[in-house]
Amino acid sequence: MASIGAPALLVQHDYSHVVEWYRHHVPRAAPPTYGRFVPERIGPTWDWNAERGWNLPEHTLGWEVLGWTGYWLKDANGQPWQWTMEQARMLLWYWSLDDTGRVQHPTVTWQRLKGHGKDPLAAGGVALPSAFAPCIFDHWGDDGQPVGRENNSAWVQVLAVDQDQTKNTLGMVRVMLTDACRKYYGIVTTTVTCRGMNGSRLIEGVTSNPLSIEGNRTDTIIRNETQNWNSSNNGKGLAEAAEGNRAKISQGRSLDICNAFRPNDESVGQEERDAWEATQDRPELDRAATFIDVGHLYDSLEAPPDAPFTAEAFVEVVEAVRGDSYWIDPVTARDSALKGTATPSEQRRKWYNQIVATDDDWMDRQQWDACKGDKTVDDSERIAMFLDCSKTDDATALMGCRLSDGHVFTIGIWAKPTKKRKPEPGEAPWMVSRPAVDQRVREARERWRVVAFWCDPSGARDDETGERFWDSYIEDWRLLFGNSLTRLPAVKTGPYAHPIIWDMRNPIHTQLFVAEAERFVSEVKDKRLTHDRNMLLRAHALNAKRAPGKYGVSLMKKHRESAKKIDAAVAAVGARLMYHQLNAKPQQGQFAPGRGRMIARR
């Protein structure tokens, strides 16, 4: 990037009228109207309410960029380029700044359906402005808004795993440039490059070889179609090299443009979505842990989970998820999608922008999202709790189930950070904090009426004492709860009788759990179960794979060493098992039904 002390560029071409046009029209754009199918709106672009109107950034260089593009760029008919209101909002957020003038979102992902116009948006709204527009913060104006300057040594890379993908974006660069823009900035283009200002500024297309970009000091990186980037085509290596390059530059930027990913591909697109989701709504994690906003803006417009893939519904669904991309003809798209040349799941991915479960997934993403319920459970509610314990690699999860209706909610999840570095020699590996779990159990007892509490303790041992890792805490909890757990003890009779310990390795328990896991999936499918929308619980449920076995279909990790944990889902199944067992038992006391009697009338 240009040095911090570089002077602001004197504006020699006046496009203030274009800026004012956008400033007038963007806030006043009509709010969205939907029919039967209201899309899932992720990110700020489609965030609107009647009291505030559109959610727009407080500080952004985007207004200047919108004006610059309207002045210097053209459409296919030679007319001044004009963004849709949706695209304008996307660019305002891409170019947003914080209160100090720093880039607010160094990493941005735009996920949209097929044909939305992501390449023109990346080419004209990001690549060209990054190279030639006043897009670097210089100072605050008299009106309190940021004033930009050009980047005199701009280097923009458009990355893809297929050369045709880079040609798509670079092709749009060439098409959008006016003759006046070429002349003023001295722009020379080839199939995969765009140079200007005597070669001091560069936009280039790069494909799969990570070694070709290793160590580059690139200001802006555009990663094209990341749902197709995986290990087999060097996409993973390319992504790692690009991220390393971006991190070298103060306030370097990265933009991903993609469609919905295929869950089993383990693509860069999936990793980015999973990483973003892992930063959302995580109050359930160990309160001793510290999490920061890493500046990742994810923006997507997706069909609702219950949108049917039928000829009757298709047009209405696509009209809802295409946003302002009026050039997408839903009827033509429907006829193409229903020809049967691709699977319904693949067509949903392309046209509904949905992430669709594969055959070995335990839980369907859309079905899970359709079961959203209360985020919190009122104090003093009667609940059952299930604790799935671990020590190091796996997560420890404490899930609750409200006995009045079976609503599943998160009490606590303790998990090793997904990208935690390997410990140095002599440094202890990450280990769950037992005191933190103990505190959460005690808080739950104080807050709710805990009718039953089961715990699968795992077979882990304490490194110092050799005792079972959780035994001392479980004994403390037995004493803490006293006689309050007699309604549904974990093991009622026999040599292993215990109010709390419910060891899943016991064959009887395994059989019960597998049956409940099958019922859990059926209840989600039929919308007879609700959950608290917790993003980490959701991730664990979607990570789980089907595990056919002796007693039926349970859930498991993809493989033993997989970093994608499922423990919160396991604990949720356990909590629902307790709920169903409690409902099957005759009740006593205040919440018991009447004994009933027959009255004969004569």
Secondary structure, 3 states (H helix, E strand, C coil): CCCCCCCCCCCCCCCHHHHHHHHHHHHHCCCCCCCCCCCEEECCCCCEECCCEECCCCCECHHHHHHHHHHHEECCCCCECCCCHHHHHHHHHHCEECCCCCECCCEEEEECCCCCCHHHHHHHHHHHHHHHCCCEEEEECCCCCEEEECCCCCEEEEECCCHHHHHHHHHHHHHHECHHHHHHHCCEECCCEEEECCCCEEEEEECCCHHHCCCCCCCEEEEECHHHCCHHHCHHHHHHHHHHHHHHCCCCEEEEEECCCCHHHCCHHHHHHHHHHCCCCCCCECCCCCCCCCCEEEEEEECCCCCCCCHHHHHHHHHHHCCCCCCCCHHHHHHHHCCCCCCHHHHHHHHHCCCCCCCCECCCHHHHHCCECCCCCCCCCEEEEEEECCCCCCCEEEEEEECCCCCEEEEEEECCCCCCCCCCCCCCCCCCCHHHHHHHHHHHHHHCEEEEEEEECCCCECCCCCCECCHHHHHHHHHHHHHHHCCCCCECCCCCCECCECCCCCHHHHHHHHHHHHHHHHHHHCCCCCECCCHHHHHHHHHCEEEEECCEEEEECCCCCCCCCCHHHHHHHHHHHHHHHHHHCCCCHHHCCCCCCCCCCC
